[in-house]
Amino acid sequence: MLYRRIKLFCIFLLFATHFQIGWSKILLGWLEYIEFPELGIVAKAKMDTGTFLSSLHSIDKEYFQKNGEKWVRFILEIENQRAKKKHKKTHLIVERPIERFTSVISSNGISNRRPVVLMTICLGNQLYQEQFTLNDRSHMIYPILIGRKSIEHMGLIDVSHIYTMQQPQCNSKNNIN
């Protein structure tokens, strides 16, 4: 009996050590609040393991040159969760340099070419610089998708929960991950 208890205790220690080392990532729900600190907007984002790149709802894209680089100007139409009146969309004109273009096959099977831009986001108390494709998502429920490329260094997804993180609380002292 004592031998069996010692054996179970050793197995427990092995698992505890494994999970402590192997599970250093945070646990995220399938929906989380993220902030775009440069824009002062907090929004709902769907953690989408079915898509590789993150996607951001944008309308009225305009391409232009700035200092010899390709840029895009777009309207970010999003429900700001910090606004006093919920369910009212904020419209912001945003300009970003284009990192590249990528072809994306949407859920309906249609392929289209989208610009990719870098955006700084805050999740919990961590800042991340992430790549987003720009696309009109007005017909979708969630205007922001966080894809696998971003999720892999943010944490693990628990699909049975939403909003596991605190409201975004980043400041200029936070380092970008």
C-alpha positions in Angstrom: 0.0 0.0 0.0 2.8 2.4 0.9 4.6 1.5 -2.3 1.5 2.3 -4.4 1.1 5.7 -2.7 4.7 6.6 -3.3 4.4 5.6 -6.9 1.2 7.7 -7.3 3.0 10.6 -5.6 6.0 10.3 -8.0 3.6 10.2 -11.0 1.8 13.3 -9.7 5.2 15.2 -9.3 6.1 14.3 -12.9 2.8 15.6 -14.2 2.9 18.7 -12.0 6.4 19.5 -13.2 5.5 18.9 -16.8 2.4 21.1 -16.7 4.2 23.9 -14.7 6.9 24.1 -17.4 4.8 23.2 -20.4 1.8 25.4 -19.6 3.6 28.7 -19.1 1.2 30.3 -21.6 -2.0 32.1 -20.4 -5.4 30.6 -21.0 -7.7 32.7 -23.3 -11.4 32.4 -24.0 -12.6 32.2 -27.6 -13.7 35.9 -27.2 -11.5 38.5 -25.6 -11.3 42.2 -25.3 -8.3 43.8 -27.0 -7.3 47.4 -27.1 -5.7 49.4 -30.0 -3.7 51.8 -27.7 -2.7 54.1 -30.5 -6.4 54.6 -31.4 -7.9 54.5 -27.9 -10.4 51.8 -28.8 -11.3 48.6 -26.9 -13.1 46.0 -29.0 -14.3 42.4 -28.9 -12.0 40.0 -30.8 -12.7 36.4 -31.7 -9.8 34.0 -31.2 -10.0 32.0 -34.5 -7.8 28.9 -34.8 -9.4 28.3 -38.2 -7.5 31.3 -39.8 -3.8 31.8 -40.0 -3.6 35.6 -40.1 -5.6 38.0 -38.0 -8.2 40.1 -39.8 -9.6 43.6 -39.1 -12.8 45.1 -40.4 -12.0 48.1 -42.6 -13.9 50.0 -45.2 -13.1 52.6 -47.9 -9.4 51.5 -48.4 -7.3 54.0 -50.3 -3.8 53.2 -51.4 -1.1 55.9 -51.6 2.7 56.5 -51.5 4.4 58.1 -48.5 8.2 58.5 -48.3 8.6 56.0 -51.2 6.6 53.3 -49.4 3.1 51.9 -50.1 0.5 52.9 -47.5 -3.2 52.3 -47.0 -5.8 54.7 -45.5 -8.9 53.0 -44.3 -11.9 53.6 -42.0 -12.0 51.4 -38.9 -15.6 50.9 -38.1 -15.9 49.2 -34.8 -17.9 49.1 -31.6 -15.7 50.8 -28.9 -16.3 48.9 -25.6 -15.0 52.0 -23.7 -17.6 54.3 -25.2 -20.4 55.5 -23.0 -23.0 54.4 -25.5 -22.6 50.7 -26.2 -23.6 49.4 -29.7 -22.6 52.7 -31.3 -19.9 52.2 -33.8 -16.8 54.4 -33.8 -15.4 55.5 -37.2 -11.7 56.3 -37.3 -9.5 57.1 -40.3 -6.3 55.1 -39.9 -3.2 55.1 -42.0 -0.6 52.3 -42.0 2.3 51.2 -44.2 1.6 48.1 -46.1 3.8 45.2 -45.0 2.7 43.0 -48.0 -0.3 41.7 -49.8 -1.6 38.2 -49.2 -4.2 36.0 -50.9 -6.9 34.8 -48.6 -9.5 32.2 -49.3 -12.6 33.2 -47.3 -15.1 30.8 -45.7 -17.2 30.9 -48.8 -14.3 29.6 -50.9 -13.6 32.9 -52.8 -10.0 34.0 -53.0 -9.1 37.7 -52.7 -5.9 39.8 -52.3 -5.7 41.8 -49.1 -3.2 44.3 -47.7 -1.4 43.3 -44.4 -0.6 46.0 -41.9 1.0 46.0 -38.4 -1.2 47.1 -35.5 -0.3 47.3 -31.9 -2.8 45.6 -29.6 -3.1 45.2 -25.9 -4.5 41.9 -24.4 -4.7 41.8 -20.6 -1.5 43.8 -19.7 0.6 42.7 -22.7 1.3 44.6 -25.8 1.7 42.8 -29.1 2.7 44.0 -32.6 0.5 41.9 -34.9 -0.1 41.5 -38.6 -3.7 42.1 -39.7 -5.3 41.7 -43.1 -7.8 44.4 -44.0 -11.2 43.3 -45.1 -14.8 44.4 -45.1 -16.3 42.3 -42.4 -19.5 44.2 -42.0 -21.5 41.1 -42.8 -19.7 39.1 -40.0 -20.6 39.0 -36.3 -17.1 39.8 -35.1 -15.1 42.6 -36.8 -11.8 41.4 -35.5 -10.4 37.9 -35.8 -7.1 36.9 -34.0 -5.5 34.1 -36.1 -3.1 31.3 -35.2 0.0 33.3 -36.1 -0.9 35.7 -33.2 -2.5 33.1 -30.9 0.7 30.9 -30.9 2.6 33.4 -28.8 -0.3 34.9 -26.8 -1.7 31.8 -25.1 -3.9 28.7 -25.3 -7.6 28.8 -26.2 -10.3 27.4 -24.0 -13.3 27.3 -26.2 -15.7 26.8 -23.3 -14.9 30.3 -21.9 -15.1 33.9 -23.0 -13.3 37.0 -21.6 -10.8 35.1 -19.4 -8.5 38.1 -19.4 -9.0 41.4 -17.5 -9.9 44.5 -19.5 -6.9 45.6 -21.5 -4.6 47.7 -19.2 -1.4 48.6 -21.1 0.6 51.7 -20.9 3.8 53.1 -22.6 6.0 51.2 -20.1 4.8 47.8 -21.3 7.2 46.1 -23.7 5.9 44.8 -27.0 5.9 41.0 -27.2 
